[in-house]
Amino acid sequence: MREQLPLRPAEFVKIRDGYIAFLKRPAGTALTAIIPTSVLGAMASAAKRGRKRRNGLHLAQLASVVVVLLAVVLIAAQDRIAQGSGLVLLFAGGCTFVWARKRAKVRDEPEIEEILTEPDETLARNLRALDDFRKQIASGDISCVERLPDGNLKPVTKSALRAFLADHGTLLIVSRDQNLWQCIPHRPIPMSELLVKLGGRVAPALVTSRTLLDTADGDLFDRRIKWLLAHSEADRRANSFREAIQIIIALRRPELDGLTFERKKEILSKERISDSRMEKIHAGVYPAFNNYLRQLPMHEFP
């Protein structure tokens, strides 16, 4: 019997719409407004090139196996010249097989830095969010199902979920072309339309300690701090998170307005606040803060 989900279909959205919601963008926003067509085209081209490269490497491995078998036959012969030729072929075939096997393990999915032809922080943030999105799907944090041709929903298996982390796995999100999905080297891969259930999750890149520090509206800043404290005050695991919030509040003190960060750090270090922690919070890369945000219902964040 086909496995069914005890959930209403309305609780799921198409995976591309889920990515748009993950970025807290309005429903109906076109994917090309988030990732330009030129970038999507570059991702598709890279996947096709990668597939051709892997096919070539697989052929090289097969050919090297044939060469090794031939070498074994020659080495078994009584003729010294044939044996010598066999040893040469054995060495060449073995080296080729090892080289092709290692090369087949190299990912060729373009990195964000390779995609960006010029500085574009918004696009870089959207691409980082795309990577976060696929990781959360692969881990099961975001539920993912296939809508079968008969309309039933079937959970994507754990094995198929790993395709999201495979080379070019982002194509499962940004492309509807299943021929492109075949460029993903992992098997199995999903074969039907994909839907996800966000459960209120949003891209971690959208909210960081830097986001709070840069909040220009003082009232909004106060409401955000109050919300974060209210959602973490009862959690004993959130000590570092709450300490980070206190540092953010300290960096926003009225008497420090207009001062450079270095000057603020110099003043606050006298209160035994770690320079390293302040630097990470100022840069928006403090792990204890950013990781804890993933546990909160960020769709309710002011």
N, C-alpha and C positions, 0 to 999 in steps of 0.2 A: 504494500500500500504506500502511495506517495506521501511523504512527510509534509504536513501542513502546519502553518503557523497559527496559533490561537490569537491572532491579532487582526484587527480590521485593516483592509488595504489602505484606507484613508490615513492610517498612521504612518505610511511610508510615502516618500516622494522619489521622483526619478533622481538618479545619482548626480546628474549635473545640477539639478535644482537644489539638491542637498549641499553641494559644494558652494553654490551661491549663498545659501542660507548660512553655511558655516562661516562665511565672510561677513555676515550680517548685512548683506546687500538686499535691496527690495526684490520681492518675488517678481519674476518675469524679466529680470536683468539678463541680457544676452551674455553668453560665455565670452564672446569676442570683446565685450566691454571690460572684461576682467583680464583675459589673456588674448592679446592681439592675434589676428589671423596669421601674421608672419611667424609668430612664435609657435602656434599650433602646427603650422606647416613644417617648421624646422624640427619639431618633435616627431612628426610623422615620418619625415625623410630620414631622420636618424634611426628610427625603428626599422625602416625598410633596409637601410644600409647594414644595420646590425644583423638582420636576418640573413642577408646575402653573405655577410662575413662568416656567420656561424655555419651556414650551409657549406661554404668553401672549406672551413676548418674540419667539418665532419667528413667531407670527401677526402681531405688530406689524411685524416686518421684512417679511413678505410683503405686508401691507397698504401699507407705505410704498413698496415697489417698484411696486405697482399705481398708487399716487398719482403717483409720479415719471413713469411711462409716460403717464398721463393728462396730466400737466403738459407733457410733451414734445409731445403732440398739440396742446394748446392754444397753446403757444408757436409752433408751426409755422403756426398759422392767421394770416390777414391782419388779423383784427379786433384792435384794440388792447386792448379790454376783455378779450377771451379771452387775449391774450398776458399781460396783467397778472395775470389769475387764474392762468395757468399758472406764472408766476414765483413767485407766493405758494405754490402747491401744491408746486412743485419744492423750494423752501426748506424747507417744512414736512415733506415726505416725506423729504428728505435728512437733516434733523436727527433725525427719528424713527428712521430706519434706523441712523444712527451711535449714537444713544442706546441703542437696543435691543441693538445688537451689543456695546457696551461692558458693558451690564448683564448680558448673557448670560455674560460671562467672570467675573463675580463669584461666588466660592464662598459657599454658604450652609450648609455643614456646621458645626454648632455647635462652638465651641472648648470646651476643658475648663472654662475659667472660666465659660462660659455654661451648661454642663451642671450644674455643682455649685451647688445652691441654698444650701448651707451648707458650711463648711470640712470636708473629709474627705480627709486626706492619703492614706489607703489607696486610696480610689477614684481619686483624682487620679493616684497612681502606676500603678494598673492601666490607666487610660486612656492614660497616657504610654507604657506598655508595649505597648498595643494599636497605637499609632501606630508604635512601633519595629518591631513584628511585621510590619505591612503594608509598611513600608519595606524590610525585609529580604527579604520575599517578592518585592516589585516589582523589587528589584535582582538577584534570583537567588541571594542568599546562602542563602536557605532554599528548597529545591526544592519546587515546587508542580506537582501533576498533577491532571487531571480523570479521574474514574472513569466511563467511558462506560456506557451501558445494557447493553452486552454483557459488562461486567466488565473490559475492557481499560483500561490506564492510558495516558493521553496527556499529554505535557508541555504545560503552558499556554504558549502562544506569548508572545514578548517583547511583542508589541503588546497582547495581552490582559492581561499582567501589569501594564501601566501603569494598568489600571482600578483597581488597589488604591490608587494615589496620587490618583485622580480624586476629585472631590467625592462624599462619602458612600461612598467605597470600602471603609470598614470594614464595611459591610453584607455584603460577601462573606465576612467572618469571623464576625460575630455573628448573622447571620440565615440561615435555610434557605429563606426565602420568596423564590423567584426573581422574583416580581412586584416585590419591593422592589429586587432587583438591577437591574431595568430603570430605576430612578430614577437610576442612575449615568450621567452624561452621556457617558462615554467609550465608544467602540465600536472593536473588539469587546469583549464581556465574556464570561467563562466561562459555560457553559450547563449543565454537569453537576456532580455532587458533587465537591468539592475536597478534596484530601489534601495533606499537607505532610510533609517529612522535615527534622527540626530539626538533626540532626548535632551535638547537644550544646549548641546555642545557648540562652541564657537571656536574659531581659530585662535590658538594661544598667542599668535603674533599680534592680534588686535588689542590685547590688553596685557600690558607689562607694567613694571614699576615706572618705566619712562613715560608710559601713557598717563599715569597719574600725575607725575611731576610736571608734565606739559599741559595739564588741564587748566585752561585760562580762567574759566568760570569758577570763582571761589565757592559759590553755593553748590555747584555740581561736584566739586572736589570734596567738600564736606560730606555730601550725600554718598559718594562713592566710598569714602573711608568708613563711614558709619555702616554701610552695607557689608563691606568686607569684614569688619570687626564683628558684626552681628552673626555672620556665617562661620566664623572661626573661633569665637570666644569659648565654646564648650569643647573644642577638640584639643586634647592634650598633645596631639601630633603637630599642632600648628604653632608651636612656640616660635620657631624661626620666622614663620610667616608674619606673625604679629609683631615681632621685633623689627622686621623689615618695614612694616607699616609705620612704626614709630620713627624710624629713620626717615621715611618719606615725609612724614609730618614735620620732622625737625628741619629737613632741607627746604621746606616751604614756609618756615617762620617769617613773619613780616619783617623782622629786623635784618634778615639775610637777603631781602629783595635787592636786586641790582648788583649783587656780588657775584664774582666768578665762582665756578664750582670749586676751583682750587682753594679759594679763600674760604668758602663755606666748609670745605673739608678740614682746613686748618683750624677753624673755630670749633667745629663739632668734635674733632679728635681730642680736644681737651676734656670732653665729656666721656672719654673712653669708648667712643664709637670707632669701630675698626675702619681704617682707611680702605682696605680691600673690599669690605662689604659695601661701603658707601660708593665706591667706584663701580661695582657690579650693579647696584641698584640704580645709579645714575645712568648707566649704559643700557639698563633694561634686560640684563642677562643674569640676574641673581637666581640660581636654580631653585632654592627653597621657596621663593615667592612664585615664580612662574609655574613650577610643578604643582603647587597646591591649588593654583587657579583652575587647573584641569578638573578638580574634584567638585567645583562649585557650579551652581546653575547659572552660568554666565549669560543666558538669554534674559535673565532678570536684572542684570547689571545696569545701573543707572546710566 
